[in-house]
Amino acid sequence: MTSGVRKVLVTGSGGLIAGALVRGLGDRYDFTGQDIGPPNYPSVPTTVGDLSDMDGVRKAFDGIDAVVHLGADSRQDAPWGSVLPNNLIATRNVFEACRDAGVKRVVYASSNHAVGMHELDEPYSRIRVGDYARLDPETVPQIDHTVQIRPDGQYGISKAFGEATGAYYAENFGLQVACLRIGTVNRANRPMDVRQLATWCSHRDIVQLIRLCLEHEPLGFDIFYGVSDNTWRFWDIDHARDVLGYAPEDNGEDYRSSI
Ligand SMILES: NC(=O)c1ccc[n+]([C@@H]2O[C@H](COP(=O)([O-])OP(=O)(O)OC[C@H]3O[C@@H](n4cnc5c(N)ncnc54)[C@H](O)[C@@H]3O)[C@@H](O)[C@H]2O)c1
């Protein structure tokens, strides 16, 4: 391991992606957890508390090499009353706690919804409903990490806020920050509808991507899409391939007959 990352705090450690992470990389890192709810994984020592309350969670960051910040209201249609404490205030607190505790690196769970309005433009608006007429998946222009921020709701706004907060802490305090605009990671671990044939990210692919973000040297501030190598994907993975060596193993197309 080149980065020396060993002690990793996972916020939102009771959630879906945290579970995949702990199962996939439990032998590689000393995980600790932090969640507002009760611990789901007995092997991971967990601080129970609300990330929007800095005093209640600050100690969890002491002695940590890197944080995987997953804790949030993860519903795309989450109302502002929940987004404000659980996504905005919580995320600012995580970055501030990292600065205060001397944590070197944060992998931040952003979302495709930070740029979700792009998906309503052609040809993505057709791909998401399975209208592939006159389209060649090899030549569909990919939505990449340089596109304009175009959130599609309060949740998407909160993820854009998180990316901006990460950029601020990277530039001003030298924190290393990787933002992952995650597509669709679900419990079934396969696409469940036509849109997800394009947006799905398998458990092992998101785990690989998080591992690469934890260990890649050098890292300043960067943005990557968390999506498998789906035939009809419209989010770029070339940047993650080039910078991190991301080599996704799955393709949603393999599940077309089952949706
Ligand atoms: N699963 C996906 O497809 C997907 C896609 C894009 C982005 N993301 C992001 O990835 C992260 C993890 O997603 P997930 O699917 O595992 O979500 P999840 O809902 O399963 O887990 C989120 C966890 O965060 C915890 N949490 C919420 N508010 C908290 C607070 N104030 N303090 C402490 N803990 C709090 C919850 O209790 C929960 O255990 C989220 O930030 C989500 O927005 C997920």
The ligand as a Tripos MOL2 file, in Angstrom:
@<TRIPOS>MOLECULE
LIG
   44    48     1     0     0
SMALL
NO_CHARGES

@<TRIPOS>ATOM
      1 N1        -26.6950    4.1570   -3.3060 N.am      1 LIG1
      2 C1        -26.6320    4.9590   -4.3590 C.2       1 LIG1
      3 O1        -27.0470    4.6090   -5.4830 O.2       1 LIG1
      4 C2        -26.0250    6.3410   -4.2280 C.ar      1 LIG1
      5 C3        -25.9620    7.1360   -5.3890 C.ar      1 LIG1
      6 C4        -25.4040    8.4020   -5.3060 C.ar      1 LIG1
      7 C5        -24.8960    8.8550   -4.0900 C.ar      1 LIG1
      8 N2        -24.9990    8.0710   -2.9860 N.ar      1 LIG1
      9 C6        -24.5030    8.6070   -1.7090 C.3       1 LIG1
     10 O2        -23.6620    7.6470   -1.1120 O.3       1 LIG1
     11 C7        -23.8140    7.6990    0.3090 C.3       1 LIG1
     12 C8        -24.1590    6.3120    0.8290 C.3       1 LIG1
     13 O3        -25.3030    5.8490    0.1490 O.3       1 LIG1
     14 P1        -26.1150    4.5780    0.6790 P.3       1 LIG1
     15 O4        -26.8870    4.0840   -0.4920 O.co2     1 LIG1
     16 O5        -25.2250    3.6570    1.4300 O.co2     1 LIG1
     17 O6        -27.1220    5.3030    1.6710 O.3       1 LIG1
     18 P2        -27.8440    4.7340    2.9680 P.3       1 LIG1
     19 O7        -29.0940    5.5580    3.1300 O.co2     1 LIG1
     20 O8        -27.9800    3.2550    2.9180 O.co2     1 LIG1
     21 O9        -26.8250    5.1050    4.1240 O.3       1 LIG1
     22 C9        -26.6520    6.4140    4.6020 C.3       1 LIG1
     23 C10       -26.3230    6.3330    6.0890 C.3       1 LIG1
     24 O10       -26.0890    7.6710    6.5650 O.3       1 LIG1
     25 C11       -26.6340    7.7330    7.8710 C.3       1 LIG1
     26 N3        -26.9210    9.1330    8.2150 N.ar      1 LIG1
     27 C12       -27.8730    9.9300    7.6850 C.ar      1 LIG1
     28 N4        -27.8460   11.1330    8.2690 N.ar      1 LIG1
     29 C13       -26.8500   11.0920    9.1980 C.ar      1 LIG1
     30 C14       -26.3330   12.0380   10.1330 C.ar      1 LIG1
     31 N5        -26.8590   13.2640   10.2550 N.pl3     1 LIG1
     32 N6        -25.3050   11.6630   10.9170 N.ar      1 LIG1
     33 C15       -24.7700   10.4110   10.8240 C.ar      1 LIG1
     34 N7        -25.2230    9.4770    9.9620 N.ar      1 LIG1
     35 C16       -26.2520    9.8310    9.1550 C.ar      1 LIG1
     36 C17       -27.8970    6.8830    7.8120 C.3       1 LIG1
     37 O11       -28.3120    6.4640    9.1050 O.3       1 LIG1
     38 C18       -27.4560    5.7150    6.9130 C.3       1 LIG1
     39 O12       -26.9660    4.6190    7.6760 O.3       1 LIG1
     40 C19       -24.8840    8.7540    0.5810 C.3       1 LIG1
     41 O13       -24.2460    9.9770    0.8640 O.3       1 LIG1
     42 C20       -25.6250    8.8540   -0.7260 C.3       1 LIG1
     43 O14       -26.2250   10.1240   -0.9140 O.3       1 LIG1
     44 C21       -25.5400    6.8260   -3.0330 C.ar      1 LIG1
@<TRIPOS>BOND
     1     1     2 1
     2     2     3 2
     3     2     4 1
     4     4     5 ar
     5     4    44 ar
     6     5     6 ar
     7     6     7 ar
     8     7     8 ar
     9     8     9 1
    10     8    44 ar
    11     9    10 1
    12     9    42 1
    13    10    11 1
    14    11    12 1
    15    11    40 1
    16    12    13 1
    17    13    14 1
    18    14    15 2
    19    14    16 1
    20    14    17 1
    21    17    18 1
    22    18    19 2
    23    18    20 1
    24    18    21 1
    25    21    22 1
    26    22    23 1
    27    23    24 1
    28    23    38 1
    29    24    25 1
    30    25    26 1
    31    25    36 1
    32    26    27 ar
    33    26    35 ar
    34    27    28 ar
    35    28    29 ar
    36    29    30 ar
    37    29    35 ar
    38    30    31 1
    39    30    32 ar
    40    32    33 ar
    41    33    34 ar
    42    34    35 ar
    43    36    37 1
    44    36    38 1
    45    38    39 1
    46    40    41 1
    47    40    42 1
    48    42    43 1
@<TRIPOS>SUBSTRUCTURE
     1 LIG1         1 GROUP 0 **** ****
